[in-house]
Amino acid sequence: EATVVTVTRDMLYVNGDAVVSVADVGASSEPVVEPLRAALDRQAATILSGDDVPREVTVMAEKSLPYAVLRKIVASCSAADYSKVSLAVVEREQALLAQAGA
């Protein structure tokens, strides 16, 4: 079962739970977003039973997301040992908000 990171203009969600604002991600000088990495670790602990199971994550973001923010999100997924990262682009934020449950 893949974890979903949804990114709206304002907020990052992990499986519908708000984690960190996009502004905070963009303002950070760190390559890894620690609140996101921690949320991904918690999510993996609840859905995965063994260490040998590859962790999968799908990042759903609107097409206007700055590349620098996307790069930090992907780096955070990698830091949380997610070995398969898929990217999905959503053209309308309303669709993202519906996905995130916001």
Rosetta blueprint (number, residue, H / E / L):
1 E L
2 A L
3 T E
4 V E
5 V E
6 T E
7 V E
8 T L
9 R L
10 D L
11 M E
12 L E
13 Y E
14 V E
15 N L
16 G L
17 D E
18 A E
19 V E
20 V E
21 S E
22 V H
23 A H
24 D H
25 V H
26 G H
27 A H
28 S L
29 S L
30 E L
31 P L
32 V L
33 V L
34 E H
35 P H
36 L H
37 R H
38 A H
39 A H
40 L H
41 D H
42 R H
43 Q H
44 A H
45 A H
46 T H
47 I H
48 L L
49 S L
50 G L
51 D L
52 D L
53 V L
54 P L
55 R E
56 E E
57 V E
58 T E
59 V E
60 M E
61 A E
62 E E
63 K L
64 S L
65 L L
66 P L
67 Y H
68 A H
69 V H
70 L H
71 R H
72 K H
73 I H
74 V H
75 A H
76 S H
77 C H
78 S H
79 A H
80 A L
81 D L
82 Y E
83 S E
84 K E
85 V E
86 S E
87 L E
88 A E
89 V E
90 V E
91 E L
92 R L
93 E H
94 Q H
95 A H
96 L H
97 L H
98 A H
99 Q H
100 A H
101 G L
102 A L
